[in-house]
Amino acid sequence: MKTGFWKSLGQSFNPKFYKEIVNQSFGRSFKYLILFLLLVSLLIGWKFSLTLKKGMGEAEQWINENLPGKIQEYLPEQIEIKNGQLSTTAKQPFMRSFAEGEGVFIIDTTGKVSSLDDYENGFLLTKTKMILKNIKPDGTVEIKERDFADIDSLTIRRGDEARGEIIEFISPQKSFVLTYDLLDRWARNIWRIAFLPAFVFLFIYFLIAKLIQLFLFIPVSLITNRVVNAKLEYKNLLNIGVYALTPPTFLATLFLLFNVAIPEFGLIYILIYSAFLVLGVINASRRTPTPLNPPKAER
């Protein structure tokens, strides 16, 4: 008798159930694994989307409260690049620190500041090029330069706050205006857009990870099979291995959904999985039980 997905999911926590699935085709067991991982990916993807939605809401609040002032402080009224040369309405050198003083943003077309040698991290706009300096986590210094020679015309200026504009980009080919309304729509919808790629990524990741676990832990089943003389074939052990993945994976998913942090859970996961493998092999054993009261030999 074939067992449905939901019943199999619940019964996977009962080692005695493994005797019912031990002889089925591995294709059926693999189908169960696919459905189970789709469920796990759906739950975790949903959790990720809700977390992203909350984060975007907080970001939107920060933008509405702080961005107007930051735009006034960090962006000159206008920056223009024409025929490969930059000009600005700001008094130069225009310097602003960021990242709690660890970085600096500079605009200088006068030649007074031509490099970022005096700064650990920074962004510099000169008359003819852009320079970005960054210190990587390993301590190495990365410097990137971009010449303006191939830019015929580009204007960047503050938007009109009265019309809800933040910043405006103008070029001969196309103009773009970033508005608070546009940011608000992004903040309200990006979590929905992010769900599908997150779901697909999670499913592929879990499928690969669980298949690796299945074959990585097969020695546990093989050793148990020999020790208890269960007389199970390799395909039988794979079936047990698939369903034994359910309890530890389901437990890990619940902890993630409810933000429960368990110290050394990786070790606990291994112990739970190994325990269900051992119990599954024992309960699905094909050995002939020894009678408690064997008949006496006739004289």
DADAZI-V514200 format. One record per residue. OMEGA is omega in whole degrees, 0 to 359 (* if undefined). Layout:
# DADAZI-V514200
omega: (OMEGA & OMEGA)
This chain:
# DADAZI-V514200
omega: (181 & 181 & 180 & 185 & 186 & 177 & 178 & 179 & 180 & 183 & 179 & 178 & 180 & 182 & 180 & 180 & 186 & 177 & 181 & 185 & 188 & 184 & 179 & 180 & 179 & 178 & 178 & 178 & 180 & 177 & 177 & 180 & 179 & 181 & 180 & 181 & 173 & 178 & 180 & 180 & 179 & 181 & 182 & 176 & 177 & 178 & 179 & 182 & 179 & 177 & 178 & 178 & 179 & 180 & 179 & 176 & 178 & 178 & 179 & 178 & 179 & 181 & 182 & 183 & 189 & 188 & 179 & 179 & 180 & 179 & 179 & 184 & 190 & 183 & 175 & 181 & 178 & 172 & 182 & 173 & 181 & 182 & 175 & 180 & 185 & 173 & 182 & 178 & 184 & 173 & 187 & 357 & 178 & 186 & 176 & 178 & 177 & 181 & 178 & 176 & 182 & 179 & 180 & 176 & 185 & 169 & 179 & 179 & 183 & 181 & 178 & 177 & 183 & 180 & 179 & 183 & 183 & 184 & 180 & 179 & 179 & 181 & 185 & 173 & 175 & 182 & 186 & 182 & 177 & 180 & 178 & 180 & 183 & 175 & 181 & 179 & 180 & 177 & 180 & 182 & 179 & 179 & 179 & 179 & 176 & 181 & 180 & 187 & 183 & 178 & 181 & 182 & 176 & 179 & 177 & 181 & 178 & 177 & 178 & 183 & 180 & 179 & 177 & 181 & 179 & 182 & 184 & 177 & 184 & 175 & 180 & 184 & 187 & 176 & 180 & 179 & 176 & 183 & 177 & 179 & 179 & 177 & 179 & 178 & 176 & 183 & 182 & 187 & 186 & 180 & 176 & 180 & 184 & 186 & 185 & 178 & 178 & 180 & 180 & 179 & 181 & 181 & 180 & 180 & 182 & 180 & 179 & 183 & 183 & 176 & 176 & 178 & 181 & 182 & 178 & 184 & 179 & 176 & 177 & 179 & 181 & 180 & 179 & 180 & 180 & 184 & 183 & 180 & 184 & 178 & 178 & 178 & 184 & 181 & 176 & 180 & 177 & 177 & 179 & 181 & 180 & 184 & 178 & 176 & 187 & 185 & 182 & 180 & 179 & 178 & 179 & 179 & 179 & 180 & 180 & 182 & 183 & 176 & 178 & 180 & 180 & 178 & 178 & 182 & 178 & 178 & 178 & 178 & 181 & 181 & 180 & 180 & 180 & 180 & 180 & 175 & 181 & 181 & 179 & 179 & 181 & 183 & 179 & 184 & 178 & 183 & 178 & 183 & 178 & 181 & 179 & 180 & 182 & 181 & 179 & 179 & 178 & 178 & *)
